[in-house]
């Protein structure tokens, strides 16, 4: 499992959050798979980047503006 920042530099800033989230699951394993070894996922990622999208992120705590509208 990837557990040290040096093992996956692109996710170093997220590693602590990932560790906390992993505690919510019984069985977790995160591994690094290079793009060259996972062409299907790479193709999906490329096509997703080309499409226009609208992303909304909700945290565990509701923003004040959203809580007021309920």
N, C-alpha and C positions, 0 to 999 in steps of 0.2 A: 504494500500500500504506500502511496505517496504520503509522507508525513513531514518532510523537511522542505523548507523553501528552496533549497538548492536543487531538489529533485524536479521541481516544476516552477521555474522562475516566473512565468506569466501569471500564476495564481498565488504568488507569495502574499499579496495584500489580502486575499480572501481566505487564507489557510485557517486562521483562528475561527472565523465564522463557519467555515466548513466543518471544523472539529465540533463546534457546538451543535450544529444541525445534525451531525452524525449520531449524536446522543439520542435523537428522537426516533431512531430506527433500530431494530433488533440486529440486523445484519447489514453491514456496509463495507464496501471496499472501493477505493478510488485508485485507479491506475492511469498512467499516462500512456496513451496510444498515439504515436506520431501520425501526422496526416498521411504520410506515404504508406502507412500500413492500414489505413481506414478510409479508403476512397469513397465509400458510400456516405459516411458522415461528412467528409470534406465536401462532397458534391452538394449535400443538403445545406450545409453552412454557406457555401458560395451562392446557391440559388436564393437563400433567405436574405442574404445581404443585398441582392439585386432588386428585391421587391420592396415597394414602399410599405411601411407598417406603422402602426400606432401601438405603443407599448405603455401600459399602466402598471406601475409597481405598487403593491400594497404591502405594508409592513404588518407585524403582529399588533402594533398599536395604530389605531385609526387616526388619521390626521384630523385636527380640530374642525376644518371646513367640512369634512365628510361626516363626522359624528353629529354635527349640528343639523345636517340634512336628513337624518334618520328620524 
